[in-house]
Amino acid sequence: MASSVRPYNLDPDFERAVVLLSSTRPGFFGRIGFRLQPEALGNDACISIMRACAAVYKDTGKGPANSAIVMQRLRNLVDAGAYTHDDYLLAQAFFDRMQSVTLDEEAIVTELTPLLQNRLAMQALITGTETAAKGEVDVVKVRELLDQATSVGRVDMSIGLLLGGEAFAAMQAMRDLPRLRTSIVEIDTLIGGGVTPGTLNVLIGGAGDGKSMGLAHIGSGALRQRKFVGCVTYGEVNPAYWHARVIANLTGFPINEIIAGNERVQRRVAEMQEAGEIGLFACHEMPAGSTVVELKDWSQRLQDQMKLELDLLLVDYADQMSPTKACKSEYEAMKHVYQALRELARERNRFPLWTASQAKARQKTDVGRILGLYDAADSTHKVRIADLVITLNVDKEKGEIKYFVAKHRLGKSDMLIGPLPIDFGRGRMAPIPGESELEAA
């Protein structure tokens, strides 16, 4: 199949991976597949399959969801005389060969995006040069190509979800998502059993109200559920102290005893690990001002090293992070940070992400008032972007806390929980489910 289109010169295995994703994942096709020129591919089967995918996209507004749709479209094209039966058989052999292949979609998007961006930018340059030679630059077309280059790999250009059976199926898939409990029973009951992968969840509290402790309590609860938990701290609490808080929550031993050195604690943790009672926990410290890009790189290295997918990521805390672009104000900076955190959590619905935010300083007249949605300091973008926002309202004299579910994108909001007993000395922001006070002592 001769073509004047400049070839991509992709590695053959990489090209097959791109075509397989385009054939089976509508989101991938909407982000990047529909920008591919089939004629620029190097394999005849890949060219035929990508043309069929493009035809499906043109008719339905989204890429195919499985290879059966692609093969049926190719059969229709064969019947119409656009392709030969040999073309059909080549495509069938392609899918037979690739049926057991597992692919990392995000890694492929990351590798392919610069190539397509450069090609679109070159097209913009050629268009500008050619139209300038005719006397007037086609600014609109040049701008359109540059905008397309910016959106490649980032924005899904499919038409979206249509009302009807497709929408109900998506709702069922959403209900079927696994939920990770916070291990604060009253909160879990209110929010439907826990948080789901792909969500950004935020605790808001004043100084000393237990923001980091709250994250540690949630992380400890996930460990009891035998999950893989990653944590990054930005100078608020160092990793050793983070581990002490988690161990205190898990075992009931006081934090100060753990830090001072207690052989009973070490034995108890070893017993829990050997019995498979708890999951895996890793905590890393990054300097304040680090970006979400660096957080993402660390989390990926951790998963690669442990050969496990994270079930939960804790960020202590996002207010200490910086955006990847220059911002005129802290208000704008926090918008970019929280957007990037939510995008990180939402990539392939990989995990729920919990962080915390400082509340605005209280006035004397505010003492005793329940913190609300817009009490987050510096930027209201934080709570607008988050999926779940819970404020911490601590009465230190009574050793109690009230939790206020200020926002829940997927359920009830404006709900007050408590008061519940807290034990900062043992890293506990609520009673541990299934554990009596006697056992915890």
C-alpha positions in Angstrom: 0.0 0.0 0.0 2.0 2.9 -1.3 1.5 6.2 0.5 2.9 9.7 0.4 2.4 10.1 4.1 5.6 10.4 6.1 5.9 7.1 8.1 6.1 7.1 12.0 8.8 4.5 12.0 7.5 3.0 15.2 9.1 -0.1 16.7 6.9 -3.0 15.4 6.0 -4.3 18.9 5.2 -0.7 20.0 3.1 -0.1 16.8 1.1 -3.3 17.5 0.5 -2.1 21.1 -0.8 1.2 19.9 -3.2 -0.4 17.5 -4.4 -2.9 20.1 -5.2 -0.1 22.5 -6.9 1.9 19.7 -9.1 -1.2 19.0 -10.2 -1.9 22.5 -10.1 1.2 24.7 -12.3 4.1 23.6 -10.6 6.5 26.0 -7.2 5.8 24.4 -8.6 6.3 20.9 -10.3 9.6 22.0 -7.1 10.9 23.5 -4.6 9.8 20.9 -5.7 7.1 18.5 -7.9 9.3 16.3 -4.9 11.6 15.7 -2.9 8.7 14.1 -2.7 8.5 10.3 -3.2 4.8 9.4 -1.1 5.2 6.2 1.9 6.3 8.4 2.0 2.9 10.1 4.4 0.2 8.9 2.3 -3.0 9.1 -0.6 -3.8 6.6 -2.8 -5.4 9.3 -2.2 -2.3 11.6 -3.2 0.0 8.7 -6.4 -1.9 8.0 -7.4 -2.1 11.7 -6.7 1.6 12.3 -8.9 2.5 9.3 -11.7 0.4 10.7 -11.3 2.1 14.1 -11.4 5.5 12.4 -14.6 4.5 10.6 -16.2 3.5 13.9 -15.1 6.8 15.5 -16.6 8.8 12.6 -20.0 7.0 12.8 -20.3 6.8 16.6 -18.2 9.6 18.0 -16.0 7.2 20.0 -13.5 4.5 19.4 -14.3 0.8 19.5 -14.6 -1.0 22.8 -13.4 -4.4 21.6 -11.9 -6.2 18.7 -15.2 -7.8 17.7 -16.5 -4.4 16.7 -13.4 -3.8 14.6 -13.6 -7.2 12.9 -17.3 -6.6 12.1 -16.5 -3.2 10.6 -13.7 -4.8 8.5 -16.1 -7.5 7.3 -18.6 -4.8 6.2 -15.7 -3.1 4.3 -14.8 -6.4 2.6 -18.4 -6.8 1.6 -18.5 -3.3 0.2 -15.3 -4.0 -1.8 -13.1 -1.6 0.1 -10.9 -4.4 1.4 -10.0 -8.0 0.4 -10.7 -11.1 2.4 -6.9 -11.4 2.8 -6.9 -8.0 4.6 -9.6 -9.4 6.9 -7.6 -12.5 7.7 -4.5 -10.4 8.4 -6.5 -8.4 11.0 -7.9 -11.6 12.5 -4.4 -13.1 12.9 -3.3 -9.8 14.5 -5.9 -10.1 17.3 -5.3 -13.8 17.8 -1.6 -13.0 18.3 -2.3 -10.1 20.7 -5.2 -11.6 22.8 -3.1 -12.3 25.9 -0.9 -9.2 25.8 -1.1 -6.9 28.8 -0.4 -3.2 28.1 0.5 -0.1 30.1 -1.8 2.5 28.5 -0.2 5.5 30.3 3.3 4.5 29.4 2.3 4.2 25.7 0.5 7.6 25.8 3.6 9.2 27.3 5.9 7.7 24.6 3.6 8.5 21.7 2.4 12.0 22.6 5.6 13.9 21.8 5.8 12.3 18.3 2.2 13.3 17.4 2.7 16.8 19.0 5.8 17.4 16.9 4.0 16.2 13.7 1.1 18.6 14.3 3.4 21.4 15.1 5.3 20.7 11.9 2.0 20.8 10.0 1.2 24.1 11.5 4.6 25.4 10.4 4.1 24.1 6.8 0.6 25.5 6.7 1.8 28.9 7.8 4.7 28.9 5.3 2.6 27.8 2.4 -0.3 30.3 3.1 2.3 33.1 3.6 3.7 32.4 0.2 0.2 32.9 -1.3 0.1 36.4 0.4 -1.7 35.8 3.7 -1.1 33.4 6.6 -4.0 31.2 7.5 -3.9 32.1 11.2 -7.0 30.2 12.0 -5.7 26.9 10.6 -2.3 27.3 12.2 -3.9 28.0 15.6 -6.2 25.0 15.2 -3.2 22.7 14.5 -1.3 24.1 17.5 -4.3 23.6 19.8 -4.6 20.0 18.6 -0.9 19.5 19.4 -1.6 20.7 23.0 -4.5 18.4 23.5 -2.9 15.2 22.2 -2.7 12.5 24.9 -4.4 14.8 27.5 -8.0 15.3 26.4 -10.4 12.6 25.3 -12.2 14.0 22.2 -14.9 11.3 22.1 -18.5 12.6 22.2 -19.1 11.2 25.7 -21.7 9.1 27.4 -25.2 8.9 25.8 -28.4 8.7 27.7 -29.9 5.2 27.8 -28.4 1.7 28.2 -24.8 3.0 27.9 -25.3 5.5 30.7 -26.9 2.8 33.0 -24.0 0.4 32.3 -21.6 3.2 33.3 -23.6 3.8 36.5 -23.4 0.1 37.3 -19.6 0.1 36.7 -19.3 3.0 39.1 -21.3 1.2 41.7 -19.1 -1.9 41.3 -15.9 0.1 42.0 -14.1 -1.2 45.1 -14.4 1.0 48.2 -11.6 1.6 50.6 -12.8 2.2 54.1 -11.5 5.1 56.2 -11.9 3.0 59.3 -14.0 5.7 60.9 -17.2 3.6 60.9 -19.6 6.6 61.0 -17.9 8.2 58.0 -17.8 5.0 56.0 -21.5 4.4 56.6 -22.4 7.9 55.5 -20.3 7.8 52.3 -21.4 4.4 51.1 -18.7 2.2 52.5 -15.6 4.1 51.8 -13.9 6.0 48.9 -13.4 4.7 45.4 -10.3 4.7 43.2 -9.8 7.8 41.1 -11.0 10.2 43.8 -9.3 13.2 45.6 -10.2 13.4 49.2 -9.3 16.2 51.6 -9.2 16.7 55.4 -9.4 20.3 56.5 -8.3 21.4 60.0 -6.5 24.0 62.0 -3.1 23.7 63.6 -3.0 20.8 65.9 -6.4 19.4 64.8 -4.9 16.1 63.6 -4.6 16.5 59.8 -1.5 14.3 59.5 -2.9 12.1 62.2 -6.1 11.7 60.3 -4.2 10.7 57.2 -2.2 8.2 59.3 -5.5 6.8 60.7 -6.9 6.3 57.2 -3.7 4.7 56.0 -3.6 2.4 59.0 -7.2 1.3 58.2 -6.1 0.5 54.7 -3.2 -1.6 56.1 -5.7 -3.6 58.2 -7.5 -4.3 54.9 -4.2 -5.7 53.7 -3.7 -2.9 51.1 -0.5 -1.4 49.7 -0.3 2.2 51.0 2.2 4.8 49.8 2.8 8.1 51.7 4.8 11.2 50.8 5.4 13.8 53.5 6.6 17.4 52.7 8.4 18.2 55.9 5.3 18.2 58.2 6.1 14.9 59.8 9.3 12.9 59.0 8.9 9.3 57.7 10.1 7.7 61.0 7.5 9.6 63.0 4.9 8.7 60.3 5.7 5.0 60.8 5.5 5.4 64.6 2.0 6.8 64.2 0.9 4.0 61.9 2.4 1.4 64.3 0.6 3.0 67.2 -2.7 2.9 65.4 -2.2 -0.7 64.4 -1.0 -2.0 67.8 -2.4 0.3 70.4 1.0 1.1 71.8 1.7 4.7 72.6 3.7 6.7 70.1 6.3 7.9 72.6 7.0 4.2 73.7 7.4 3.2 70.1 9.9 6.0 69.4 11.7 5.3 72.7 12.3 1.7 71.6 10.1 -1.1 72.7 10.9 -4.7 71.8 7.2 -5.8 72.4 6.2 -3.4 69.6 8.7 -4.8 67.2 7.6 -8.4 68.0 3.9 -7.4 67.6 4.5 -5.8 64.2 6.5 -8.8 63.0 3.7 -11.2 64.1 1.1 -9.1 62.2 3.3 -9.1 59.1 4.1 -12.9 59.3 0.4 -13.7 59.8 -0.6 -11.5 56.8 -2.8 -9.3 59.0 -1.6 -6.1 57.5 -0.6 -4.8 54.1 2.5 -2.9 52.9 3.4 0.6 53.9 6.1 2.9 52.4 6.7 6.5 53.4 9.0 9.0 51.7 10.0 12.6 52.4 10.2 15.2 49.6 11.2 18.8 50.1 8.4 21.4 50.3 7.8 22.9 46.9 8.0 19.6 45.1 5.5 19.0 42.2 2.9 16.4 41.4 5.2 15.3 38.5 7.8 14.3 41.1 5.1 12.6 43.3 3.9 10.6 40.3 7.5 9.5 39.4 8.1 8.4 43.0 4.8 6.4 43.2 5.6 4.7 39.9 9.1 3.8 41.0 7.7 2.4 44.2 5.2 0.2 42.4 7.8 -1.0 39.9 10.2 -1.9 42.7 7.5 -3.7 44.8 5.8 -5.2 41.7 2.5 -4.2 43.2 -0.2 -1.6 42.3 -0.8 1.0 45.0 -4.2 0.8 46.7 -3.9 4.2 48.4 -1.7 7.3 48.2 -1.4 9.7 51.1 0.0 13.2 50.6 1.0 15.1 53.8 0.1 17.6 52.6 -0.8 19.3 49.3 -0.6 22.8 50.6 3.2 22.3 50.7 3.5 21.4 47.0 4.1 23.7 44.0 2.6 23.8 40.6 4.6 22.9 37.5 3.9 26.4 36.0 4.5 29.9 37.2 1.4 31.3 39.0 0.6 34.9 39.9 -0.8 33.9 43.4 -1.2 31.2 45.9 -4.8 31.0 45.0 -4.0 30.1 41.4 -1.1 27.8 42.5 -3.3 25.6 44.7 -5.8 25.3 41.8 -3.1 23.7 39.6 -1.7 21.5 42.4 -5.1 20.1 43.3 -6.1 19.6 39.7 -2.9 17.7 39.1 -3.5 15.5 42.2 -7.0 14.6 41.0 -5.7 13.8 37.5 -3.0 11.5 39.1 -5.7 9.7 41.1 -8.0 9.4 38.1 -5.4 8.0 35.7 -7.0 4.6 34.9 -8.8 5.0 38.2 -5.6 3.8 39.8 -6.2 4.7 43.5 -8.0 7.0 46.0 -5.7 9.8 47.1 -6.0 11.5 50.5 -4.4 14.8 51.5 -5.0 17.6 54.0 -5.3 21.3 54.0 -4.8 24.0 56.6 -8.0 25.9 57.7 -8.2 29.6 57.8 -7.2 31.2 61.1 -10.2 31.4 63.4 -11.4 34.7 64.9 -12.3 34.9 68.6 -15.9 34.9 67.6 -15.5 31.7 65.6 -14.4 29.5 68.6 -16.6 26.4 68.6 -18.0 27.0 65.1 -18.0 23.9 62.9 -15.5 24.3 60.0 -17.3 24.4 56.6 -16.5 23.9 53.0 -14.9 27.3 52.4 -12.7 27.4 55.5 -9.8 26.0 53.5 -6.9 28.5 53.6 -5.4 30.2 50.5 -7.7 28.9 47.8 -11.3 27.8 47.4 -10.2 25.8 44.4 -9.1 23.1 46.7 -12.6 22.2 47.8 -14.1 22.8 44.3 -11.8 20.2 42.8 -11.9 17.6 45.6 -14.4 14.8 45.5 -14.8 14.5 49.3 -14.0 17.2 51.9 -14.2 16.5 55.6 -13.4 19.1 58.3 -11.9 18.3 61.6 -13.4 19.9 64.7 -11.5 19.0 67.8 -12.3 19.6 71.4 -8.9 18.9 73.0 -10.2 19.3 76.6 -12.8 16.6 76.1 -10.6 14.5 73.9 -13.3 14.5 71.2 -13.7 15.3 67.5 -16.6 16.1 65.3 -16.3 15.3 61.6 -18.2 17.5 59.1 -18.7 16.0 55.6 -18.7 19.3 53.9 -18.7 17.9 50.3 -19.3 14.5 48.8 -19.5 14.5 45.0 -21.0 11.0 45.0 -23.4 11.2 48.0 -24.6 13.2 51.0 -23.0 16.4 52.1 -23.4 18.8 55.0 -23.5 16.0 57.5 -22.1 16.2 61.0 -20.6 13.1 62.7 -19.7 12.8 66.4 -18.5 13.7 68.8 -16.2 10.7 68.7 -13.3 9.9 71.2 -9.8 10.5 69.9 -6.4 9.3 71.2 -3.6 11.3 69.6 -1.1 9.4 71.8 -2.0 6.2 70.0 -2.5 7.7 66.6 -6.2 7.2 66.6 -8.8 9.6 65.3 -11.7 7.3 66.2 -12.3 3.9 67.9 -10.8 1.1 65.9 -13.6 -1.1 64.3 -13.8 -4.5 66.0 -11.4 -3.6 68.8 -12.5 -3.0 72.3 -11.1 -0.3 74.6 -9.6 -3.1 76.7 -7.7 -4.6 73.8 -6.5 -1.1 72.7 -5.1 -0.3 76.1 
